[in-house]
Amino acid sequence: MKQPLFESLPEPGVSRETEARLEAFLPLLLRWNARINLVASQDPAVLRQRHIADSLQLLPLLPAGEGAMADLGSGGGFPGLVLAMAVSRPVHLVESDRRKAAFLQAAAAELGLSHVVVHPVRIEAVRLPPLAALTARALAPLEKMLPWASALLAPDGVAIFPKGQGAEAEIAGAIGAGWTMSLQRFKSSTDPNATILRMSGIHCAGE
């Protein structure tokens, strides 16, 4: 079988203000994690690499401009809240778990992220403007994600989904189900077994 082509993933350059917010976020995350289950590890080094750097690497893949973006199933803020620390565009965090949504709201307020809006509802019930970008991390198989992306993205919007070892099988399953898209693949810089998918023009033949 022909191996997929991977593009180079640019480095995510961030400002000092973003770096300061990321440093302030870590103790906030650990404080809340003692009360509700947000992340498995309590090790700051693991959190910086496995969660913060893993989220931040998506930053160069966001489209240019100030169009709104959303993160589905934001949980502990990965990747949506981390990305919100580095951008000024409107960021919508969708998280149906009320306790996790409360954490996201508190974190956004404490970090001064006035451009962040938290939606404590199920994805199917959320009402958003047409999005320039959509992200989701470890949420659901691609076949389930693509209908949400198709419904929420603006015509020129992009979906950015980090995936694990099963990425190619998920792509094949989605194509077999009638989905078409322009697709770019990037090797994750934090996990050698992970692939970041960047998709646009998402459409299903049955629509």
C-alpha positions, -999 to +999 in steps of 0.1 A: +000+000+000+013+035-009+025+054+021+007+088+027+026+120+021+033+141+052+039+179+051+064+197+074+048+210+105+059+246+112+071+256+146+045+274+167+061+308+176+044+324+205+046+358+222+059+364+258+023+372+268+012+337+256+041+321+274+031+339+306-005+327+302+007+291+296+028+292+328-002+306+348-025+280+333-004+250+347-010+256+384-046+265+377-051+232+359-035+212+387-056+230+413-088+221+395-076+186+387-075+179+425-113+184+425-124+170+391-107+146+367-093+168+339-059+150+332-044+118+343-009+130+352+000+155+379+036+158+366+042+194+353+068+181+328+044+156+314+016+181+312+038+206+293+047+180+267+017+157+265-010+183+267+003+219+263+029+214+236+007+188+219-021+215+216+002+244+208+016+226+177-017+231+160-013+269+160+005+272+127-022+252+110-050+277+118-061+298+088-051+334+087-075+361+096-098+368+126-126+343+118-141+324+147-129+290+157-143+263+179-130+233+199-153+204+204-151+184+236-127+208+252-124+189+285-093+203+303-087+229+276-069+208+250-064+220+224-089+249+224-080+268+256-043+265+249-048+279+214-070+307+227-040+319+248-021+325+215-048+340+193-071+370+194-099+356+172-132+345+189-128+310+204-158+288+212-152+259+236-179+232+235-180+210+266-211+192+278-197+181+312-208+209+335-179+206+359-153+208+330-172+237+315-170+255+348-133+250+348-130+263+313-150+294+322-130+300+353-097+295+335-107+319+307-116+346+332-085+342+353-062+343+323-079+373+308-092+355+277-123+377+270-125+363+234-134+329+247-170+317+250-177+284+268-208+264+256-219+238+282-240+218+258-238+188+236-222+193+202-255+185+185-272+214+203-246+241+200-253+272+179-223+289+165-214+314+136-199+299+105-164+289+116-130+296+101-115+267+120-126+237+140-105+215+163-111+184+184-087+161+202-093+124+210-131+130+207-146+106+182-139+087+149-136+107+118-169+094+104-187+110+134-166+142+133-171+151+096-208+157+098-202+182+127-174+198+107-195+201+076-224+217+095-202+242+115-175+253+091-178+283+068-173+273+031-136+280+033-131+268+068-107+241+080-109+212+104-078+203+124-080+169+141-050+152+158-054+114+154-035+083+167-023+052+149-057+045+134-057+077+113-054+061+079-082+035+087-104+064+098-097+083+066-105+052+045-137+046+065-149+082+060-141+081+022-159+048+020-190+064+036-191+090+009-171+118+024-148+139+003-123+166+014-090+183+007-066+166+031-032+175+045-013+152+069+013+164+094+034+142+117+029+152+153+060+168+169+050+154+204+039+118+196+057+097+169+025+076+165+002+105+159-009+123+128-025+157+125-052+160+098-060+194+083-091+192+061-111+217+040-139+214+014-156+187+036-187+173+018-207+140+018-220+126-015-254+119+002-259+156+012 
